[in-house]
Amino acid sequence: MTQRYFSNLISFIFLIMILVQSYISMAIVQEAEDYYHVGLIYYYRGDYDLAIEAFTKAIQLKPDYWEAYYGRGVAYISKGKFQEAINDFSKSIQLNPHSPKAYAGRGFAYIHLGKPDDAISDFNQAIKLGMNDGRVYLGRGIAYTLKKEYQKAITDLNEAIKRDPGPYIADAYNIRGTVYFILKDFDKAIDDLTKAIKIDPNIPSAYHNLGKAYLEKKQYKQAIANFTKAIQLKPNDYKIYYDRGIAYLNISDYDKALDDFNQVIKFKPDDADTYIARSRVYLEKNDFERALADANKAIELAPNESSSYLNRGVIYEKKGNYKQAIFDYTKAIELKSDFDMAYFNRGMLYLKLGEKEKAKSDLKKVLEVSKDPDLKASAEEILRKL
């Protein structure tokens, strides 16, 4: 055997080894891709734990598999594991910094963790990299809403609706309607929230916010109908019961209002606002002792809340304890120097007691600080007669 023969044999062996190694590598890559696709199937079936398990196996087989990190990040979001999602999206971005969807995914995770600035930065990068569908604008609109930059939020939500974020279109209308409600544009809020419900009739927050918009417009029956639907969808949300109780109180349905406020206290026994509201119901029912007990409880829970003292002052005034009523109205003003209703109530009580100059001073203060046109008109009318 010649040296040339051995040289050729060694070369052949090395070639076989390379081919075997290539085959093994291809098999590993194929197995990783198989696990990745299995993970997608599990994810779309809603089996998030199995999806995470499959994506993890894909990553173990192919550690630079950025798509698998992205897929696992999305599954973690669906499981409510937002920091784990951020970690995976960050790894996906590290492996492929040109993937807009990884930035968008991380942006949504940041929203869930209450980090709107980080979210906006990621959504901006996703848009820069060419992701221009409605979802990324929806995400950035939500982030701007969290930052209370409402006009920017509306601009992005308009763009999201224009571009159609697919299954999230109802959410876009719901969130834009909520922003309009915050901005006190109740007609636009009602329009958007109604559209959200028409698209998806199972969003409790849309019914709740729609009810609140009708409550602000004093359309109490419509408010109650929407609060009731919200409660059917989310029966353990005490805030909805509270708002429906306020609506019932405004139409003088005191028994139903009382039922709702009792339910709130059952869920949240330390809510001062509910004790104030329930005391108003008892006051309307001429149950002064229970009204006063609830007013005292509200002050115990929120000793620096001006409305608690205003409420108790009204009760004392109805009971004929004018000295204590004036004390409480004054305390409310000390806690909130522009409290127009406290000035009005104290002024009217001074007038009842024949102290006209003190009454005039308080009613003039109402004209100075109040933004309520009806209250100001009442103060002006009374001052003209003095």
C-alpha positions as CSV (number, residue, x, y, z in Angstrom):
1,M,0.0,0.0,0.0
2,T,1.4,3.3,-1.0
3,Q,1.4,6.6,0.9
4,R,-1.0,8.0,-1.7
5,Y,-3.5,5.2,-0.9
6,F,-3.4,6.1,2.8
7,S,-3.7,9.8,2.0
8,N,-6.8,9.1,-0.1
9,L,-8.3,6.8,2.5
10,I,-7.9,9.5,5.2
11,S,-9.4,12.1,3.0
12,F,-12.4,9.8,2.3
13,I,-12.9,9.1,6.0
14,F,-12.8,12.9,6.8
15,L,-15.4,13.4,4.0
16,I,-17.7,10.8,5.5
17,M,-17.3,12.4,8.9
18,I,-18.2,15.8,7.5
19,L,-21.2,14.3,5.7
20,V,-22.3,12.5,8.8
21,Q,-21.9,15.6,10.9
22,S,-23.8,17.6,8.3
23,Y,-26.5,15.0,8.3
24,I,-26.7,15.1,12.1
25,S,-26.8,18.9,12.1
26,M,-29.5,18.9,9.5
27,A,-31.5,16.3,11.5
28,I,-31.1,18.4,14.7
29,V,-32.2,21.5,12.8
30,Q,-35.2,19.6,11.4
31,E,-36.1,18.3,14.8
32,A,-35.9,21.8,16.3
33,E,-38.2,23.1,13.5
34,D,-40.6,20.3,14.2
35,Y,-40.8,21.2,17.8
36,Y,-41.2,24.9,16.8
37,H,-44.2,24.0,14.6
38,V,-45.7,21.8,17.3
39,G,-45.4,24.8,19.7
40,L,-47.3,26.9,17.2
41,I,-50.1,24.3,17.0
42,Y,-50.3,24.1,20.8
43,Y,-50.3,27.9,21.1
44,Y,-53.2,28.4,18.6
45,R,-55.1,25.6,20.4
46,G,-54.7,27.6,23.7
47,D,-52.4,24.9,25.3
48,Y,-49.8,27.5,26.4
49,D,-47.9,25.2,28.8
50,L,-47.4,22.6,26.1
51,A,-46.5,25.4,23.6
52,I,-43.8,26.7,26.0
53,E,-42.5,23.1,26.5
54,A,-42.3,22.6,22.7
55,F,-40.6,26.0,22.1
56,T,-38.1,25.2,24.9
57,K,-37.2,21.9,23.2
58,A,-36.7,23.7,19.9
59,I,-34.3,26.2,21.7
60,Q,-32.4,23.4,23.4
61,L,-31.8,21.8,20.0
62,K,-31.0,25.1,18.3
63,P,-29.9,27.8,20.7
64,D,-29.9,30.5,18.0
65,Y,-33.5,29.8,17.0
66,W,-34.8,33.4,17.4
67,E,-38.3,32.5,16.1
68,A,-38.6,29.9,19.0
69,Y,-37.7,32.6,21.5
70,Y,-40.3,34.8,20.0
71,G,-43.0,32.1,20.1
72,R,-42.2,31.2,23.7
73,G,-42.4,34.9,24.6
74,V,-45.9,35.2,23.1
75,A,-46.9,32.1,25.0
76,Y,-45.6,33.6,28.2
77,I,-47.7,36.7,27.6
78,S,-50.8,34.5,27.3
79,K,-49.8,32.9,30.6
80,G,-49.4,36.3,32.3
81,K,-45.7,35.7,32.8
82,F,-44.6,39.1,31.4
83,Q,-41.0,39.3,32.7
84,E,-40.3,35.8,31.2
85,A,-41.8,37.1,28.0
86,I,-39.6,40.2,28.0
87,N,-36.5,38.0,28.5
88,D,-37.4,35.8,25.5
89,F,-38.3,38.8,23.2
90,S,-35.0,40.4,24.2
91,K,-33.1,37.2,23.3
92,S,-35.0,37.0,20.0
93,I,-34.0,40.6,19.3
94,Q,-30.4,39.9,20.2
95,L,-30.3,37.0,17.7
96,N,-32.2,38.9,15.0
97,P,-32.3,42.7,15.6
98,H,-34.2,43.3,12.4
99,S,-37.4,41.4,13.6
100,P,-40.2,44.0,14.2
101,K,-42.5,41.5,15.8
102,A,-40.1,40.8,18.6
103,Y,-40.0,44.5,19.5
104,A,-43.8,44.7,19.3
105,G,-44.2,41.6,21.5
106,R,-41.9,43.1,24.1
107,G,-43.8,46.4,23.9
108,F,-47.0,44.6,24.9
109,A,-45.2,42.9,27.7
110,Y,-43.9,46.2,29.0
111,I,-47.5,47.5,28.9
112,H,-48.6,44.7,31.2
113,L,-45.8,45.6,33.6
114,G,-46.8,49.2,33.7
115,K,-43.8,50.5,31.7
116,P,-45.3,52.6,29.0
117,D,-42.1,54.5,28.1
118,D,-40.3,51.2,27.4
119,A,-43.3,50.0,25.4
120,I,-43.4,53.2,23.3
121,S,-39.7,52.8,22.5
122,D,-40.3,49.2,21.3
123,F,-43.4,50.1,19.3
124,N,-41.5,52.9,17.6
125,Q,-38.7,50.5,16.7
126,A,-41.2,48.0,15.3
127,I,-42.8,50.7,13.1
128,K,-39.3,51.8,12.0
129,L,-38.5,48.2,10.9
130,G,-41.6,48.1,8.8
131,M,-44.4,46.7,11.0
132,N,-47.3,48.9,10.1
133,D,-50.4,46.8,10.9
134,G,-53.0,48.0,13.3
135,R,-51.8,46.1,16.3
136,V,-48.6,48.1,16.8
137,Y,-50.5,51.4,16.7
138,L,-53.0,49.9,19.1
139,G,-50.2,49.0,21.5
140,R,-48.6,52.4,21.3
141,G,-52.1,54.0,21.8
142,I,-52.5,52.0,25.0
143,A,-49.1,53.1,26.2
144,Y,-49.9,56.7,25.6
145,T,-53.2,56.2,27.5
146,L,-51.2,54.9,30.5
147,K,-49.0,58.0,30.3
148,K,-52.2,60.2,30.2
149,E,-51.0,61.6,26.8
150,Y,-54.6,61.3,25.5
151,Q,-54.3,63.2,22.2
152,K,-51.4,61.1,21.1
153,A,-53.3,58.0,22.2
154,I,-56.3,59.0,20.1
155,T,-54.0,59.6,17.1
156,D,-52.6,56.1,17.4
157,L,-56.0,54.5,18.1
158,N,-57.4,56.2,15.0
159,E,-54.5,54.8,13.0
160,A,-55.1,51.3,14.5
161,I,-58.8,51.3,13.6
162,K,-57.9,52.6,10.1
163,R,-55.4,49.8,9.6
164,D,-57.7,47.2,11.3
165,P,-55.9,45.3,14.1
166,G,-57.8,42.1,13.2
167,P,-59.3,40.4,16.2
168,Y,-58.4,43.4,18.3
169,I,-60.6,45.9,16.6
170,A,-63.2,45.8,19.4
171,D,-60.4,46.5,21.9
172,A,-59.3,49.5,19.8
173,Y,-62.8,51.0,19.9
174,N,-63.1,50.2,23.6
175,I,-59.9,51.9,24.5
176,R,-60.6,54.9,22.3
177,G,-64.0,55.2,23.8
178,T,-62.5,55.1,27.3
179,V,-60.1,57.9,26.3
180,Y,-63.0,60.0,25.1
181,F,-64.7,59.3,28.4
182,I,-61.7,60.6,30.3
183,L,-61.7,63.7,28.1
184,K,-65.4,64.1,28.9
185,D,-66.5,63.8,25.3
186,F,-69.3,61.5,26.3
187,D,-71.1,61.3,22.9
188,K,-67.9,60.1,21.2
189,A,-67.3,57.7,24.1
190,I,-70.8,56.3,23.7
191,D,-70.4,55.9,20.0
192,D,-67.1,54.0,20.3
193,L,-68.1,51.8,23.2
194,T,-71.3,50.9,21.4
195,K,-69.2,49.8,18.3
196,A,-66.9,47.8,20.5
197,I,-69.9,45.9,22.1
198,K,-71.4,45.3,18.6
199,I,-68.2,43.7,17.5
200,D,-67.6,41.8,20.7
201,P,-70.5,41.6,23.1
202,N,-68.4,40.0,25.8
203,I,-66.2,42.9,27.0
204,P,-67.2,43.8,30.5
205,S,-65.2,47.1,30.6
206,A,-67.0,48.3,27.4
207,Y,-70.4,47.9,29.1
208,H,-69.0,49.5,32.3
209,N,-67.5,52.5,30.6
210,L,-70.6,52.9,28.4
211,G,-72.7,52.9,31.6
212,K,-70.5,55.5,33.1
213,A,-70.8,57.7,30.0
214,Y,-74.6,57.5,30.2
215,L,-74.4,58.2,34.0
216,E,-72.5,61.4,33.2
217,K,-75.3,62.4,30.7
218,K,-77.9,61.7,33.4
219,Q,-79.4,58.9,31.2
220,Y,-79.8,56.7,34.2
221,K,-81.9,53.8,32.7
222,Q,-79.4,53.3,29.9
223,A,-76.6,53.5,32.5
224,I,-78.2,50.8,34.7
225,A,-78.8,48.5,31.7
226,N,-75.1,48.6,30.8
227,F,-73.9,48.2,34.4
228,T,-76.2,45.2,34.7
229,K,-74.7,43.6,31.6
230,A,-71.2,44.4,32.9
231,I,-72.0,42.7,36.2
232,Q,-73.3,39.6,34.3
233,L,-69.9,39.3,32.6
234,K,-67.8,40.3,35.6
235,P,-69.8,39.6,38.8
236,N,-67.0,40.2,41.3
237,D,-66.1,43.8,40.2
238,Y,-67.2,46.0,43.1
239,K,-66.7,49.2,41.1
240,I,-69.6,48.3,38.7
241,Y,-72.0,47.7,41.6
242,Y,-70.9,51.1,43.1
243,D,-71.7,52.9,39.8
244,R,-75.0,51.1,39.4
245,G,-75.9,52.0,42.9
246,I,-75.2,55.7,42.1
247,A,-77.5,55.4,39.1
248,Y,-80.3,53.9,41.2
249,L,-79.8,56.6,43.8
250,N,-80.3,59.2,41.2
251,I,-83.6,57.8,40.1
252,S,-84.7,57.4,43.8
253,D,-84.7,53.6,43.7
254,Y,-83.3,53.5,47.1
255,D,-83.8,49.8,47.9
256,K,-81.9,48.8,44.8
257,A,-79.2,51.4,45.5
258,L,-78.9,50.0,49.0
259,D,-78.5,46.4,47.7
260,D,-75.7,47.5,45.4
261,F,-73.8,49.5,48.0
262,N,-74.2,46.5,50.4
263,Q,-72.6,44.3,47.8
264,V,-69.7,46.7,47.3
265,I,-69.0,46.7,51.1
266,K,-69.2,42.9,51.0
267,F,-66.4,42.9,48.4
268,K,-64.5,45.9,49.8
269,P,-65.3,46.8,53.4
270,D,-62.8,49.6,53.5
271,D,-64.2,51.7,50.7
272,A,-65.0,55.1,52.1
273,D,-66.9,56.3,49.0
274,T,-69.4,53.5,49.4
275,Y,-70.1,54.4,53.0
276,I,-70.7,57.9,51.9
277,A,-73.0,56.8,49.1
278,R,-74.9,54.4,51.4
279,S,-75.3,57.1,54.1
280,R,-77.0,59.2,51.4
281,V,-79.4,56.4,50.8
282,Y,-80.2,56.1,54.5
283,L,-80.6,59.9,54.6
284,E,-83.2,59.7,51.8
285,K,-85.0,57.0,53.7
286,N,-84.9,59.2,56.9
287,D,-82.8,56.7,58.7
288,F,-80.6,59.3,60.3
289,E,-78.8,57.0,62.7
290,R,-77.6,54.6,60.0
291,A,-76.8,57.5,57.8
292,L,-74.6,59.1,60.5
293,A,-73.0,55.7,61.3
294,D,-71.9,55.3,57.7
295,A,-70.7,58.9,57.5
296,N,-68.6,58.4,60.6
297,K,-67.2,55.2,59.1
298,A,-66.3,57.0,56.0
299,I,-64.3,59.6,58.0
300,E,-62.7,56.8,60.0
301,L,-61.5,55.2,56.7
302,A,-60.6,58.5,54.9
303,P,-60.0,61.2,57.6
304,N,-58.5,63.6,55.0
305,E,-61.2,63.2,52.4
306,S,-63.2,66.5,52.1
307,S,-66.3,64.8,50.7
308,S,-66.7,62.7,53.8
309,Y,-67.1,65.8,56.0
310,L,-69.5,67.4,53.5
311,N,-71.6,64.3,53.6
312,R,-71.7,64.2,57.4
313,G,-72.5,68.0,57.5
314,V,-75.6,67.4,55.3
315,I,-76.7,64.7,57.8
316,Y,-76.2,66.9,60.8
317,E,-78.0,69.7,59.1
318,K,-81.0,67.5,58.4
319,K,-80.9,66.4,62.0
320,G,-81.0,70.0,63.1
321,N,-77.5,70.0,64.6
322,Y,-76.4,73.2,62.8
323,K,-73.3,73.8,64.9
324,Q,-71.9,70.4,64.0
325,A,-73.0,70.8,60.4
326,I,-71.0,74.1,60.1
327,F,-68.0,72.5,61.7
328,D,-68.1,69.7,59.1
329,Y,-68.6,72.1,56.1
330,T,-65.7,74.2,57.4
331,K,-63.5,71.1,57.8
332,A,-64.3,70.1,54.2
333,I,-63.2,73.6,53.1
334,E,-60.0,73.3,55.1
335,L,-59.2,70.1,53.3
336,K,-60.2,71.4,49.9
337,S,-60.1,75.2,49.6
338,D,-62.0,75.3,46.3
339,F,-64.8,72.9,47.4
340,D,-67.8,74.8,45.9
341,M,-70.5,72.6,47.4
342,A,-69.1,73.0,50.9
343,Y,-69.1,76.8,50.5
344,F,-72.7,76.7,49.1
345,N,-74.0,74.5,51.9
346,R,-72.4,76.5,54.6
347,G,-73.6,79.7,53.1
348,M,-77.2,78.5,52.9
349,L,-77.0,77.3,56.5
350,Y,-75.6,80.7,57.6
351,L,-78.6,82.3,55.8
352,K,-81.0,80.0,57.6
353,L,-79.3,81.1,60.9
354,G,-79.7,84.8,60.0
355,E,-76.0,85.4,59.5
356,K,-76.3,87.2,56.1
357,E,-72.8,88.5,55.8
358,K,-71.2,85.1,56.4
359,A,-73.8,83.7,53.9
360,K,-72.9,86.3,51.3
361,S,-69.1,85.6,51.7
362,D,-69.6,81.9,51.1
363,L,-71.9,82.3,48.2
364,K,-69.5,84.8,46.5
365,K,-66.8,82.2,47.1
366,V,-69.0,79.7,45.1
367,L,-69.0,82.1,42.2
368,E,-65.2,82.4,42.4
369,V,-64.2,78.7,42.6
370,S,-67.1,76.7,41.1
371,K,-67.1,75.3,37.6
372,D,-70.6,74.0,37.9
373,P,-72.9,76.4,36.0
374,D,-76.1,75.3,37.8
375,L,-74.5,75.8,41.2
376,K,-73.2,79.2,40.2
377,A,-76.6,80.2,38.9
378,S,-78.2,79.2,42.2
379,A,-75.6,81.2,44.2
380,E,-76.1,84.3,41.9
381,E,-79.9,84.1,42.3
382,I,-79.7,84.0,46.1
383,L,-77.2,86.8,46.3
384,R,-79.5,89.0,44.2
385,K,-82.2,88.6,46.8
386,L,-79.9,89.4,49.7
